[in-house]
Amino acid sequence: MKLDINKLNEAVEKALDRIFEEEDKKEKKEVKPDQWHDDYSNKEEKHVIQTRINPDTKKPEFKIPTNDKVYDTRDAAIAALKEGKKRVMKITEGDIRNMVVNVLNEMAGDEFKANGYRGVSNAGGNEIQVNDSGDAARFRLYGGEPTDWMEIEFDENGVAYVDTPSGREMLSDYMRC
């Protein structure tokens, strides 16, 4: 299955937005006005600065979490942040992959629509969905979560199969829905 790089970039941006939103929800807590705390007033800029009320001057102060320089205005702190400072968060590769896959699926309206079924036992079976171009497929246990898309290949006799992490799935084993 071919992937449009623009769609991928859009999905990554949306996934990062969601990750930032989830982190922001975790980080919000009650603080005293004179304590440094994250300033969430400018989310569309995708950055975080910190703010507090100076206990001596009673005026607001702003800083970037990655350095100790204090700025008089929010705009000055944001400008310094944009000059090369990036927001740092601890996220795993798996978090990013899952979020990108979820966003791509949503963008594509990617609901699992089974094209075929293979009974495994009285308790259920496997379902298969072949993409519109016929070059990739994904599987799921009946009612479960689908796998990632995998390439459809052909053996020397022209029989279609997919090599999955759990073994080779022959497409001829599936009955059409």
mmCIF file of the C-alpha atoms, coordinates in Angstrom:
data_MODEL
# 
_entry.id   MODEL 
# 
loop_
_atom_site.group_PDB 
_atom_site.id 
_atom_site.type_symbol 
_atom_site.label_atom_id 
_atom_site.label_alt_id 
_atom_site.label_comp_id 
_atom_site.label_asym_id 
_atom_site.label_entity_id 
_atom_site.label_seq_id 
_atom_site.pdbx_PDB_ins_code 
_atom_site.Cartn_x 
_atom_site.Cartn_y 
_atom_site.Cartn_z 
_atom_site.occupancy 
_atom_site.B_iso_or_equiv 
_atom_site.pdbx_formal_charge 
_atom_site.auth_seq_id 
_atom_site.auth_comp_id 
_atom_site.auth_asym_id 
_atom_site.auth_atom_id 
_atom_site.pdbx_PDB_model_num 
ATOM 1   C CA . MET A 1 1   ? 0.000   0.000   0.000  1.00 0.00 ? 1   MET A CA 1 
ATOM 2   C CA . LYS A 1 2   ? 1.436   3.388   -1.006 1.00 0.00 ? 2   LYS A CA 1 
ATOM 3   C CA . LEU A 1 3   ? 1.395   6.145   1.572  1.00 0.00 ? 3   LEU A CA 1 
ATOM 4   C CA . ASP A 1 4   ? 1.090   9.804   0.666  1.00 0.00 ? 4   ASP A CA 1 
ATOM 5   C CA . ILE A 1 5   ? 3.912   11.656  2.462  1.00 0.00 ? 5   ILE A CA 1 
ATOM 6   C CA . ASN A 1 6   ? 1.707   14.720  2.957  1.00 0.00 ? 6   ASN A CA 1 
ATOM 7   C CA . LYS A 1 7   ? -0.908  12.565  4.712  1.00 0.00 ? 7   LYS A CA 1 
ATOM 8   C CA . LEU A 1 8   ? 1.833   11.045  6.858  1.00 0.00 ? 8   LEU A CA 1 
ATOM 9   C CA . ASN A 1 9   ? 3.150   14.484  7.839  1.00 0.00 ? 9   ASN A CA 1 
ATOM 10  C CA . GLU A 1 10  ? -0.375  15.625  8.659  1.00 0.00 ? 10  GLU A CA 1 
ATOM 11  C CA . ALA A 1 11  ? -0.917  12.496  10.777 1.00 0.00 ? 11  ALA A CA 1 
ATOM 12  C CA . VAL A 1 12  ? 2.352   13.037  12.655 1.00 0.00 ? 12  VAL A CA 1 
ATOM 13  C CA . GLU A 1 13  ? 1.384   16.651  13.408 1.00 0.00 ? 13  GLU A CA 1 
ATOM 14  C CA . LYS A 1 14  ? -2.022  15.569  14.720 1.00 0.00 ? 14  LYS A CA 1 
ATOM 15  C CA . ALA A 1 15  ? -0.446  12.790  16.774 1.00 0.00 ? 15  ALA A CA 1 
ATOM 16  C CA . LEU A 1 16  ? 2.037   15.225  18.341 1.00 0.00 ? 16  LEU A CA 1 
ATOM 17  C CA . ASP A 1 17  ? -0.805  17.635  19.115 1.00 0.00 ? 17  ASP A CA 1 
ATOM 18  C CA . ARG A 1 18  ? -2.601  14.825  20.965 1.00 0.00 ? 18  ARG A CA 1 
ATOM 19  C CA . ILE A 1 19  ? 0.538   13.847  22.833 1.00 0.00 ? 19  ILE A CA 1 
ATOM 20  C CA . PHE A 1 20  ? 1.064   17.478  23.938 1.00 0.00 ? 20  PHE A CA 1 
ATOM 21  C CA . GLU A 1 21  ? -2.580  17.697  25.030 1.00 0.00 ? 21  GLU A CA 1 
ATOM 22  C CA . GLU A 1 22  ? -2.282  14.509  27.076 1.00 0.00 ? 22  GLU A CA 1 
ATOM 23  C CA . GLU A 1 23  ? 0.956   15.714  28.690 1.00 0.00 ? 23  GLU A CA 1 
ATOM 24  C CA . ASP A 1 24  ? -0.631  19.093  29.450 1.00 0.00 ? 24  ASP A CA 1 
ATOM 25  C CA . LYS A 1 25  ? -3.509  17.382  31.256 1.00 0.00 ? 25  LYS A CA 1 
ATOM 26  C CA . LYS A 1 26  ? -1.037  15.401  33.381 1.00 0.00 ? 26  LYS A CA 1 
ATOM 27  C CA . GLU A 1 27  ? 1.038   18.475  34.233 1.00 0.00 ? 27  GLU A CA 1 
ATOM 28  C CA . LYS A 1 28  ? -1.763  20.807  35.386 1.00 0.00 ? 28  LYS A CA 1 
ATOM 29  C CA . LYS A 1 29  ? -1.898  21.212  39.138 1.00 0.00 ? 29  LYS A CA 1 
ATOM 30  C CA . GLU A 1 30  ? -2.635  23.868  41.707 1.00 0.00 ? 30  GLU A CA 1 
ATOM 31  C CA . VAL A 1 31  ? 0.307   26.207  42.380 1.00 0.00 ? 31  VAL A CA 1 
ATOM 32  C CA . LYS A 1 32  ? 0.815   29.396  44.310 1.00 0.00 ? 32  LYS A CA 1 
ATOM 33  C CA . PRO A 1 33  ? 1.134   32.550  42.161 1.00 0.00 ? 33  PRO A CA 1 
ATOM 34  C CA . ASP A 1 34  ? 4.783   33.059  43.210 1.00 0.00 ? 34  ASP A CA 1 
ATOM 35  C CA . GLN A 1 35  ? 5.790   29.509  42.167 1.00 0.00 ? 35  GLN A CA 1 
ATOM 36  C CA . TRP A 1 36  ? 6.987   28.777  38.637 1.00 0.00 ? 36  TRP A CA 1 
ATOM 37  C CA . HIS A 1 37  ? 4.326   26.883  36.694 1.00 0.00 ? 37  HIS A CA 1 
ATOM 38  C CA . ASP A 1 38  ? 3.605   26.068  33.058 1.00 0.00 ? 38  ASP A CA 1 
ATOM 39  C CA . ASP A 1 39  ? 1.766   28.736  31.083 1.00 0.00 ? 39  ASP A CA 1 
ATOM 40  C CA . TYR A 1 40  ? -0.825  27.123  28.810 1.00 0.00 ? 40  TYR A CA 1 
ATOM 41  C CA . SER A 1 41  ? -2.171  30.346  27.321 1.00 0.00 ? 41  SER A CA 1 
ATOM 42  C CA . ASN A 1 42  ? -0.636  29.863  23.876 1.00 0.00 ? 42  ASN A CA 1 
ATOM 43  C CA . LYS A 1 43  ? -1.342  26.242  22.848 1.00 0.00 ? 43  LYS A CA 1 
ATOM 44  C CA . GLU A 1 44  ? -1.597  27.025  19.145 1.00 0.00 ? 44  GLU A CA 1 
ATOM 45  C CA . GLU A 1 45  ? 2.133   27.812  19.181 1.00 0.00 ? 45  GLU A CA 1 
ATOM 46  C CA . LYS A 1 46  ? 2.913   24.271  20.472 1.00 0.00 ? 46  LYS A CA 1 
ATOM 47  C CA . HIS A 1 47  ? 5.270   25.420  23.185 1.00 0.00 ? 47  HIS A CA 1 
ATOM 48  C CA . VAL A 1 48  ? 5.287   25.872  26.913 1.00 0.00 ? 48  VAL A CA 1 
ATOM 49  C CA . ILE A 1 49  ? 6.833   28.639  28.932 1.00 0.00 ? 49  ILE A CA 1 
ATOM 50  C CA . GLN A 1 50  ? 6.717   29.057  32.665 1.00 0.00 ? 50  GLN A CA 1 
ATOM 51  C CA . THR A 1 51  ? 5.315   32.006  34.580 1.00 0.00 ? 51  THR A CA 1 
ATOM 52  C CA . ARG A 1 52  ? 4.993   33.306  38.111 1.00 0.00 ? 52  ARG A CA 1 
ATOM 53  C CA . ILE A 1 53  ? 4.277   36.503  40.019 1.00 0.00 ? 53  ILE A CA 1 
ATOM 54  C CA . ASN A 1 54  ? 7.542   37.875  41.422 1.00 0.00 ? 54  ASN A CA 1 
ATOM 55  C CA . PRO A 1 55  ? 7.037   38.008  45.204 1.00 0.00 ? 55  PRO A CA 1 
ATOM 56  C CA . ASP A 1 56  ? 9.099   41.213  45.505 1.00 0.00 ? 56  ASP A CA 1 
ATOM 57  C CA . THR A 1 57  ? 7.883   43.292  42.556 1.00 0.00 ? 57  THR A CA 1 
ATOM 58  C CA . LYS A 1 58  ? 4.406   41.685  42.292 1.00 0.00 ? 58  LYS A CA 1 
ATOM 59  C CA . LYS A 1 59  ? 4.846   41.666  38.497 1.00 0.00 ? 59  LYS A CA 1 
ATOM 60  C CA . PRO A 1 60  ? 4.595   38.632  36.212 1.00 0.00 ? 60  PRO A CA 1 
ATOM 61  C CA . GLU A 1 61  ? 7.795   36.941  35.077 1.00 0.00 ? 61  GLU A CA 1 
ATOM 62  C CA . PHE A 1 62  ? 8.297   34.395  32.325 1.00 0.00 ? 62  PHE A CA 1 
ATOM 63  C CA . LYS A 1 63  ? 10.966  31.829  31.539 1.00 0.00 ? 63  LYS A CA 1 
ATOM 64  C CA . ILE A 1 64  ? 11.700  28.833  29.356 1.00 0.00 ? 64  ILE A CA 1 
ATOM 65  C CA . PRO A 1 65  ? 11.755  25.530  31.271 1.00 0.00 ? 65  PRO A CA 1 
ATOM 66  C CA . THR A 1 66  ? 15.138  24.595  29.770 1.00 0.00 ? 66  THR A CA 1 
ATOM 67  C CA . ASN A 1 67  ? 17.041  27.656  31.022 1.00 0.00 ? 67  ASN A CA 1 
ATOM 68  C CA . ASP A 1 68  ? 17.000  30.043  33.976 1.00 0.00 ? 68  ASP A CA 1 
ATOM 69  C CA . LYS A 1 69  ? 16.832  33.371  32.132 1.00 0.00 ? 69  LYS A CA 1 
ATOM 70  C CA . VAL A 1 70  ? 13.801  35.416  33.238 1.00 0.00 ? 70  VAL A CA 1 
ATOM 71  C CA . TYR A 1 71  ? 11.843  37.599  30.792 1.00 0.00 ? 71  TYR A CA 1 
ATOM 72  C CA . ASP A 1 72  ? 9.545   40.549  31.503 1.00 0.00 ? 72  ASP A CA 1 
ATOM 73  C CA . THR A 1 73  ? 6.964   39.611  28.904 1.00 0.00 ? 73  THR A CA 1 
ATOM 74  C CA . ARG A 1 74  ? 5.399   36.410  27.611 1.00 0.00 ? 74  ARG A CA 1 
ATOM 75  C CA . ASP A 1 75  ? 6.259   37.448  24.020 1.00 0.00 ? 75  ASP A CA 1 
ATOM 76  C CA . ALA A 1 76  ? 9.967   37.796  24.876 1.00 0.00 ? 76  ALA A CA 1 
ATOM 77  C CA . ALA A 1 77  ? 10.022  34.316  26.420 1.00 0.00 ? 77  ALA A CA 1 
ATOM 78  C CA . ILE A 1 78  ? 8.199   32.847  23.422 1.00 0.00 ? 78  ILE A CA 1 
ATOM 79  C CA . ALA A 1 79  ? 10.603  34.557  21.014 1.00 0.00 ? 79  ALA A CA 1 
ATOM 80  C CA . ALA A 1 80  ? 13.586  33.113  22.920 1.00 0.00 ? 80  ALA A CA 1 
ATOM 81  C CA . LEU A 1 81  ? 11.968  29.692  22.861 1.00 0.00 ? 81  LEU A CA 1 
ATOM 82  C CA . LYS A 1 82  ? 11.438  29.867  19.100 1.00 0.00 ? 82  LYS A CA 1 
ATOM 83  C CA . GLU A 1 83  ? 15.107  30.712  18.532 1.00 0.00 ? 83  GLU A CA 1 
ATOM 84  C CA . GLY A 1 84  ? 16.014  27.094  19.037 1.00 0.00 ? 84  GLY A CA 1 
ATOM 85  C CA . LYS A 1 85  ? 14.616  25.831  22.269 1.00 0.00 ? 85  LYS A CA 1 
ATOM 86  C CA . LYS A 1 86  ? 12.298  22.844  21.929 1.00 0.00 ? 86  LYS A CA 1 
ATOM 87  C CA . ARG A 1 87  ? 9.803   21.370  24.348 1.00 0.00 ? 87  ARG A CA 1 
ATOM 88  C CA . VAL A 1 88  ? 11.203  18.184  25.811 1.00 0.00 ? 88  VAL A CA 1 
ATOM 89  C CA . MET A 1 89  ? 8.947   15.327  26.862 1.00 0.00 ? 89  MET A CA 1 
ATOM 90  C CA . LYS A 1 90  ? 9.525   11.707  27.688 1.00 0.00 ? 90  LYS A CA 1 
ATOM 91  C CA . ILE A 1 91  ? 7.552   9.642   25.203 1.00 0.00 ? 91  ILE A CA 1 
ATOM 92  C CA . THR A 1 92  ? 8.348   6.271   23.763 1.00 0.00 ? 92  THR A CA 1 
ATOM 93  C CA . GLU A 1 93  ? 8.609   5.244   20.140 1.00 0.00 ? 93  GLU A CA 1 
ATOM 94  C CA . GLY A 1 94  ? 5.576   3.030   20.732 1.00 0.00 ? 94  GLY A CA 1 
ATOM 95  C CA . ASP A 1 95  ? 3.548   6.041   21.920 1.00 0.00 ? 95  ASP A CA 1 
ATOM 96  C CA . ILE A 1 96  ? 4.367   7.889   18.721 1.00 0.00 ? 96  ILE A CA 1 
ATOM 97  C CA . ARG A 1 97  ? 3.697   4.897   16.480 1.00 0.00 ? 97  ARG A CA 1 
ATOM 98  C CA . ASN A 1 98  ? 0.327   4.183   18.116 1.00 0.00 ? 98  ASN A CA 1 
ATOM 99  C CA . MET A 1 99  ? -0.758  7.803   17.929 1.00 0.00 ? 99  MET A CA 1 
ATOM 100 C CA . VAL A 1 100 ? 0.264   8.125   14.251 1.00 0.00 ? 100 VAL A CA 1 
ATOM 101 C CA . VAL A 1 101 ? -1.541  4.893   13.332 1.00 0.00 ? 101 VAL A CA 1 
ATOM 102 C CA . ASN A 1 102 ? -4.679  6.049   15.160 1.00 0.00 ? 102 ASN A CA 1 
ATOM 103 C CA . VAL A 1 103 ? -4.622  9.433   13.436 1.00 0.00 ? 103 VAL A CA 1 
ATOM 104 C CA . LEU A 1 104 ? -3.997  7.875   10.003 1.00 0.00 ? 104 LEU A CA 1 
ATOM 105 C CA . ASN A 1 105 ? -6.894  5.489   10.567 1.00 0.00 ? 105 ASN A CA 1 
ATOM 106 C CA . GLU A 1 106 ? -9.174  8.359   11.559 1.00 0.00 ? 106 GLU A CA 1 
ATOM 107 C CA . MET A 1 107 ? -8.070  10.447  8.566  1.00 0.00 ? 107 MET A CA 1 
ATOM 108 C CA . ALA A 1 108 ? -8.756  7.569   6.213  1.00 0.00 ? 108 ALA A CA 1 
ATOM 109 C CA . GLY A 1 109 ? -12.033 6.729   7.900  1.00 0.00 ? 109 GLY A CA 1 
ATOM 110 C CA . ASP A 1 110 ? -10.263 3.445   8.401  1.00 0.00 ? 110 ASP A CA 1 
ATOM 111 C CA . GLU A 1 111 ? -12.897 1.216   9.875  1.00 0.00 ? 111 GLU A CA 1 
ATOM 112 C CA . PHE A 1 112 ? -12.208 -2.516  9.583  1.00 0.00 ? 112 PHE A CA 1 
ATOM 113 C CA . LYS A 1 113 ? -14.479 -3.929  6.876  1.00 0.00 ? 113 LYS A CA 1 
ATOM 114 C CA . ALA A 1 114 ? -13.994 -7.667  6.540  1.00 0.00 ? 114 ALA A CA 1 
ATOM 115 C CA . ASN A 1 115 ? -13.802 -9.068  3.013  1.00 0.00 ? 115 ASN A CA 1 
ATOM 116 C CA . GLY A 1 116 ? -13.329 -12.637 4.167  1.00 0.00 ? 116 GLY A CA 1 
ATOM 117 C CA . TYR A 1 117 ? -13.604 -15.018 7.104  1.00 0.00 ? 117 TYR A CA 1 
ATOM 118 C CA . ARG A 1 118 ? -11.863 -18.195 8.211  1.00 0.00 ? 118 ARG A CA 1 
ATOM 119 C CA . GLY A 1 119 ? -13.389 -20.231 11.008 1.00 0.00 ? 119 GLY A CA 1 
ATOM 120 C CA . VAL A 1 120 ? -10.887 -21.315 13.639 1.00 0.00 ? 120 VAL A CA 1 
ATOM 121 C CA . SER A 1 121 ? -13.160 -22.910 16.214 1.00 0.00 ? 121 SER A CA 1 
ATOM 122 C CA . ASN A 1 122 ? -16.689 -22.730 17.555 1.00 0.00 ? 122 ASN A CA 1 
ATOM 123 C CA . ALA A 1 123 ? -15.619 -19.640 19.469 1.00 0.00 ? 123 ALA A CA 1 
ATOM 124 C CA . GLY A 1 124 ? -14.883 -17.550 16.377 1.00 0.00 ? 124 GLY A CA 1 
ATOM 125 C CA . GLY A 1 125 ? -12.333 -17.087 13.688 1.00 0.00 ? 125 GLY A CA 1 
ATOM 126 C CA . ASN A 1 126 ? -10.121 -14.721 11.743 1.00 0.00 ? 126 ASN A CA 1 
ATOM 127 C CA . GLU A 1 127 ? -11.296 -11.945 9.468  1.00 0.00 ? 127 GLU A CA 1 
ATOM 128 C CA . ILE A 1 128 ? -9.364  -10.401 6.591  1.00 0.00 ? 128 ILE A CA 1 
ATOM 129 C CA . GLN A 1 129 ? -9.640  -7.021  4.929  1.00 0.00 ? 129 GLN A CA 1 
ATOM 130 C CA . VAL A 1 130 ? -7.951  -6.478  1.565  1.00 0.00 ? 130 VAL A CA 1 
ATOM 131 C CA . ASN A 1 131 ? -7.313  -2.864  0.581  1.00 0.00 ? 131 ASN A CA 1 
ATOM 132 C CA . ASP A 1 132 ? -8.956  -1.352  -2.509 1.00 0.00 ? 132 ASP A CA 1 
ATOM 133 C CA . SER A 1 133 ? -5.855  -1.760  -4.694 1.00 0.00 ? 133 SER A CA 1 
ATOM 134 C CA . GLY A 1 134 ? -5.492  -5.429  -3.706 1.00 0.00 ? 134 GLY A CA 1 
ATOM 135 C CA . ASP A 1 135 ? -1.833  -5.200  -2.710 1.00 0.00 ? 135 ASP A CA 1 
ATOM 136 C CA . ALA A 1 136 ? -2.182  -5.286  1.087  1.00 0.00 ? 136 ALA A CA 1 
ATOM 137 C CA . ALA A 1 137 ? -4.283  -6.969  3.744  1.00 0.00 ? 137 ALA A CA 1 
ATOM 138 C CA . ARG A 1 138 ? -4.821  -6.876  7.465  1.00 0.00 ? 138 ARG A CA 1 
ATOM 139 C CA . PHE A 1 139 ? -6.322  -9.396  9.838  1.00 0.00 ? 139 PHE A CA 1 
ATOM 140 C CA . ARG A 1 140 ? -8.128  -9.539  13.141 1.00 0.00 ? 140 ARG A CA 1 
ATOM 141 C CA . LEU A 1 141 ? -9.476  -12.177 15.413 1.00 0.00 ? 141 LEU A CA 1 
ATOM 142 C CA . TYR A 1 142 ? -13.241 -11.926 15.251 1.00 0.00 ? 142 TYR A CA 1 
ATOM 143 C CA . GLY A 1 143 ? -14.207 -8.697  17.012 1.00 0.00 ? 143 GLY A CA 1 
ATOM 144 C CA . GLY A 1 144 ? -10.635 -7.836  18.065 1.00 0.00 ? 144 GLY A CA 1 
ATOM 145 C CA . GLU A 1 145 ? -8.186  -5.176  17.005 1.00 0.00 ? 145 GLU A CA 1 
ATOM 146 C CA . PRO A 1 146 ? -6.873  -5.341  13.426 1.00 0.00 ? 146 PRO A CA 1 
ATOM 147 C CA . THR A 1 147 ? -3.214  -5.853  12.579 1.00 0.00 ? 147 THR A CA 1 
ATOM 148 C CA . ASP A 1 148 ? -1.203  -3.324  10.597 1.00 0.00 ? 148 ASP A CA 1 
ATOM 149 C CA . TRP A 1 149 ? -1.466  -3.478  6.814  1.00 0.00 ? 149 TRP A CA 1 
ATOM 150 C CA . MET A 1 150 ? 0.859   -6.109  5.327  1.00 0.00 ? 150 MET A CA 1 
ATOM 151 C CA . GLU A 1 151 ? 1.867   -6.729  1.724  1.00 0.00 ? 151 GLU A CA 1 
ATOM 152 C CA . ILE A 1 152 ? 0.139   -9.453  -0.268 1.00 0.00 ? 152 ILE A CA 1 
ATOM 153 C CA . GLU A 1 153 ? 2.667   -11.684 -2.038 1.00 0.00 ? 153 GLU A CA 1 
ATOM 154 C CA . PHE A 1 154 ? 2.344   -14.576 -4.484 1.00 0.00 ? 154 PHE A CA 1 
ATOM 155 C CA . ASP A 1 155 ? 4.127   -17.934 -4.490 1.00 0.00 ? 155 ASP A CA 1 
ATOM 156 C CA . GLU A 1 156 ? 5.536   -19.611 -7.603 1.00 0.00 ? 156 GLU A CA 1 
ATOM 157 C CA . ASN A 1 157 ? 2.066   -21.029 -8.396 1.00 0.00 ? 157 ASN A CA 1 
ATOM 158 C CA . GLY A 1 158 ? 0.403   -17.612 -8.200 1.00 0.00 ? 158 GLY A CA 1 
ATOM 159 C CA . VAL A 1 159 ? -1.314  -18.305 -4.868 1.00 0.00 ? 159 VAL A CA 1 
ATOM 160 C CA . ALA A 1 160 ? -1.731  -15.165 -2.742 1.00 0.00 ? 160 ALA A CA 1 
ATOM 161 C CA . TYR A 1 161 ? -0.433  -15.093 0.836  1.00 0.00 ? 161 TYR A CA 1 
ATOM 162 C CA . VAL A 1 162 ? 0.633   -12.697 3.566  1.00 0.00 ? 162 VAL A CA 1 
ATOM 163 C CA . ASP A 1 163 ? 3.545   -13.339 5.909  1.00 0.00 ? 163 ASP A CA 1 
ATOM 164 C CA . THR A 1 164 ? 2.336   -12.251 9.354  1.00 0.00 ? 164 THR A CA 1 
ATOM 165 C CA . PRO A 1 165 ? 4.247   -12.246 12.635 1.00 0.00 ? 165 PRO A CA 1 
ATOM 166 C CA . SER A 1 166 ? 2.314   -15.398 13.614 1.00 0.00 ? 166 SER A CA 1 
ATOM 167 C CA . GLY A 1 167 ? 2.924   -17.218 10.331 1.00 0.00 ? 167 GLY A CA 1 
ATOM 168 C CA . ARG A 1 168 ? 1.910   -17.346 6.685  1.00 0.00 ? 168 ARG A CA 1 
ATOM 169 C CA . GLU A 1 169 ? -1.767  -16.669 5.961  1.00 0.00 ? 169 GLU A CA 1 
ATOM 170 C CA . MET A 1 170 ? -2.978  -18.106 2.648  1.00 0.00 ? 170 MET A CA 1 
ATOM 171 C CA . LEU A 1 171 ? -5.728  -15.913 1.224  1.00 0.00 ? 171 LEU A CA 1 
ATOM 172 C CA . SER A 1 172 ? -7.349  -18.981 -0.322 1.00 0.00 ? 172 SER A CA 1 
ATOM 173 C CA . ASP A 1 173 ? -8.156  -20.173 3.238  1.00 0.00 ? 173 ASP A CA 1 
ATOM 174 C CA . TYR A 1 174 ? -10.644 -17.304 3.631  1.00 0.00 ? 174 TYR A CA 1 
ATOM 175 C CA . MET A 1 175 ? -14.248 -17.356 2.439  1.00 0.00 ? 175 MET A CA 1 
ATOM 176 C CA . ARG A 1 176 ? -15.629 -14.126 1.009  1.00 0.00 ? 176 ARG A CA 1 
ATOM 177 C CA . CYS A 1 177 ? -18.105 -12.231 3.163  1.00 0.00 ? 177 CYS A CA 1 
# 
